[in-house]
Amino acid sequence: MVYMDYNATTPCDKRVVEEMLPFFSDEFGNPSSLYKKAKKSREAIEKARSQVAELLHCTPEEIFFTSGGTESDNWAIKGVAFALKDKGNHIITSKIEHHAVLNTVKFLEKIGFEITYVPVDKYGVVDIDFIKKSIKKETILISIMYANNEIGTIQPIEEISEIARKNGIYFHTDGVQVVGKIPFSVEEKGIDLLSLSAHKFYGPKGVGALYIRKGVKILPFVHGGHQEKGKRGGTENVPGIVGLGKASEIAQQEMEEEMKRVKKLRDKLENGIKEKIPEIVINGHPEKRLYNTLNLCVKYVEGESLLLNLDFEGICASSGSACTSGSLEPSHVLLAIGLPHEIAHGSLRFSLGKYNTDEDVDKVIKVLPGIVEKLRKISPFWNNK
Ligand SMILES: *Cc1c(COP(=O)(O)O)cnc(C)c1O
């Protein structure tokens, strides 16, 4: 099997699983309890908090554990919106956000907040001037994702955060696709709030974190006990948090090497496909793009048919994003970069990661051209063009 859908999820690193295992059974103490046994769980959580903080270059006190990227996005946006609702009701975001952000702001829109959706250019880069012009005295938050999960485009984060800071507006970024992939410092990038998710970088599913810069005003999202300084109630997912910590530590140590290796594989795949298949379009920014992501449109064929045929050959890829596939709506991201409906339907995303090899890439380059040729032969669009 060839797995090339790492932007959807990644397998847990074996070292992560090993680190987690004791906390399911032997070290099961409730971190909130007072006896010695509970101290082990408490210490494990605090160790993980330091490991995540080291990866983001912030202090451990600024890391809050959640159930994943979706909860972190919900918390950041609703938490700030409700905390600052007396100051203003205007939020700026982009048209190509993940649904965890888009559907959160849509909910806020329904209850009286005003949302501006910033357009992107043909590469998927947000329009900076549009952001500047959209700001008004009611603006309380700008939420723009760091890198897009579908096409991989990386946004000019420092420029956006500078605009936010100058105007006294909080800046949140969905960092799910960059944490563990690219090294950066939240401090240097001027980020106030950042969402991350463990299962996108070789940690377990169902756990993530929200970075909240010290001093940022935000309401709790999950009301309950005193956990996470009273900001996120509920008994902690100790094994999950330990896994997130270990995944962060491994990423910190191995990211630099992986970046070079995976980029080489992605570039080989991209060039191989371009060479062998006519009439394809590569989506996303030519340079400012995640080094593991290749999104392309194969003209005159359906993405879904491509996927099924690839699956038959034991190759896992994705069309549009995992959350929209299954519906026949083309991806909102591909429409936002200006692709016409019929081309957006033929999109295919390969996202590579640490268990991919040269042989994997060779196999896709060998198999895909035949599949495309077969499907084009029966495509009325191809035959009538
Ligand atoms: C996967 C993903 C999410 C959701 O994270 P979960 O942990 O699966 O809830 C949010 N944003 C982006 C950009 C993602 O890729």
The ligand as a Gaussian input file, in Angstrom:
#p B3LYP/6-31G(d) Opt

LIG

0 1
 C       -7.161000      18.566000      10.140000
 C       -7.326000      20.026000      10.246000
 C       -8.142000      20.596000      11.233000
 C       -8.949000      19.757000      12.192000
 O       -8.155000      19.132000      13.154000
 P       -8.768000      17.898000      13.995000
 O       -7.747000      17.620000      15.031000
 O       -8.946000      16.781000      13.019000
 O      -10.057000      18.368000      14.568000
 C       -8.227000      21.966000      11.300000
 N       -7.551000      22.739000      10.434000
 C       -6.757000      22.244000       9.477000
 C       -6.023000      23.161000       8.557000
 C       -6.623000      20.864000       9.336000
 O       -5.850000      20.374000       8.375000

